[in-house]
Amino acid sequence: MSPLILASASPRRHELLARLGVRFVVEAAAIDEGVHAGEKSLPYVARMAREKARAVAHRHGDHAAILAADTSVVIDGDVLGKPADHFHALGMLARLSGRTHSVITALCLRRDGRETHCEVETRVSFVTLSREVCERYLATDEPWDKAGGYAVQGLGGAFVSSIEGSYSNVVGLPLAETWLLLAEHGIDTLLGAPG
Ligand SMILES: Cc1cn([C@H]2C[C@H](O)[C@@H](COP(=O)(O)OP(=O)(O)OP(=O)(O)O)O2)c(=O)[nH]c1=O
């Protein structure tokens, strides 16, 4: 059987999937990540994962097994993607300061033309951040390729006072749900079948 294709350029996703011991290759998908007018956060994140999987499926036959994911930060119903520039990132951190937000990762697994979806939500609470703290954080360059402009696995972890739900979900690939999804499609991991 040919290896699973991970449709992702994210080094975090590569590292997390590798932990499961799955044989995979990487093929990034370039899609338009714009939010449609009136589109809610959950359908948006699910659509992004689906479009990434389909973009890669397009280059292969129907038999290829493809895993794609999308992670977004959601606050007050608004989707925060990756910051475009310094002021955008500053605005995101100011919104997250002293409050609780959601991190949603959607997974899409395609195999033999069949698609399986799953969306996972983690609630993350931030301590209050001063403007100076945000500026110092932005100077580290950590926020740029991260949804919401922070990395829980890096220095941004210092902003997190509590977390409810899957930690790996915040980093970009929920390990438990990924394992279940792979098993459902008969894709072997180091752990074998769940349950
Ligand atoms: C909130 C948060 C996000 N992230 C990352 C996970 C994702 O890589 C990124 C969200 O952007 P995504 O568009 O989900 O992923 P990506 O562009 O990095 O990779 P690809 O589309 O090719 O799969 O933010 C962290 O690494 N740490 C965090 O704490």
The ligand as an SDF file (V2000), in Angstrom:
LIG
                    3D

 29 30  0  0  0  0  0  0  0  0999 V2000
   -2.7830   28.2830   18.2120 C   0  0  0  0  0  0  0  0  0  0  0  0
   -1.5500   27.6240   17.6380 C   0  0  0  0  0  0  0  0  0  0  0  0
   -1.4240   27.3650   16.2750 C   0  0  0  0  0  0  0  0  0  0  0  0
   -0.2990   26.7750   15.7710 N   0  0  0  0  0  0  0  0  0  0  0  0
   -0.1500   26.5310   14.3270 C   0  0  0  0  0  0  0  0  0  0  0  0
   -0.7240   25.1940   13.8310 C   0  0  0  0  0  0  0  0  0  0  0  0
   -0.8160   25.4180   12.3380 C   0  0  0  0  0  0  0  0  0  0  0  0
    0.4340   25.0450   11.7300 O   0  0  0  0  0  0  0  0  0  0  0  0
   -1.0040   26.9310   12.2200 C   0  0  0  0  0  0  0  0  0  0  0  0
   -2.3820   27.2770   11.6920 C   0  0  0  0  0  0  0  0  0  0  0  0
   -2.3720   27.3630   10.3040 O   0  0  0  0  0  0  0  0  0  0  0  0
   -2.9880   26.2690    9.3230 P   0  0  0  0  0  0  0  0  0  0  0  0
   -3.5120   27.0150    8.1300 O   0  0  0  0  0  0  0  0  0  0  0  0
   -3.9310   25.3630   10.0510 O   0  0  0  0  0  0  0  0  0  0  0  0
   -1.7530   25.3590    8.9160 O   0  0  0  0  0  0  0  0  0  0  0  0
   -0.4050   25.7390    8.1540 P   0  0  0  0  0  0  0  0  0  0  0  0
   -0.6260   26.8520    7.1650 O   0  0  0  0  0  0  0  0  0  0  0  0
    0.6830   25.9320    9.1830 O   0  0  0  0  0  0  0  0  0  0  0  0
   -0.0780   24.3920    7.4000 O   0  0  0  0  0  0  0  0  0  0  0  0
   -0.9480   23.6400    6.2400 P   0  0  0  0  0  0  0  0  0  0  0  0
   -2.1250   24.5010    5.8540 O   0  0  0  0  0  0  0  0  0  0  0  0
    0.0040   23.4330    5.1060 O   0  0  0  0  0  0  0  0  0  0  0  0
   -1.3760   22.3390    6.8910 O   0  0  0  0  0  0  0  0  0  0  0  0
   -0.8400   27.4750   13.5440 O   0  0  0  0  0  0  0  0  0  0  0  0
    0.7370   26.4100   16.6160 C   0  0  0  0  0  0  0  0  0  0  0  0
    1.7630   25.8740   16.1510 O   0  0  0  0  0  0  0  0  0  0  0  0
    0.6210   26.6500   17.9590 N   0  0  0  0  0  0  0  0  0  0  0  0
   -0.4690   27.2370   18.5230 C   0  0  0  0  0  0  0  0  0  0  0  0
   -0.5120   27.4210   19.7700 O   0  0  0  0  0  0  0  0  0  0  0  0
  1  2  1  0
  2  3  2  0
  2 28  1  0
  3  4  1  0
  4  5  1  0
  4 25  1  0
  5  6  1  0
  5 24  1  0
  6  7  1  0
  7  8  1  0
  7  9  1  0
  9 10  1  0
  9 24  1  0
 10 11  1  0
 11 12  1  0
 12 13  2  0
 12 14  1  0
 12 15  1  0
 15 16  1  0
 16 17  2  0
 16 18  1  0
 16 19  1  0
 19 20  1  0
 20 21  2  0
 20 22  1  0
 20 23  1  0
 25 26  2  0
 25 27  1  0
 27 28  1  0
 28 29  2  0
M  END
$$$$
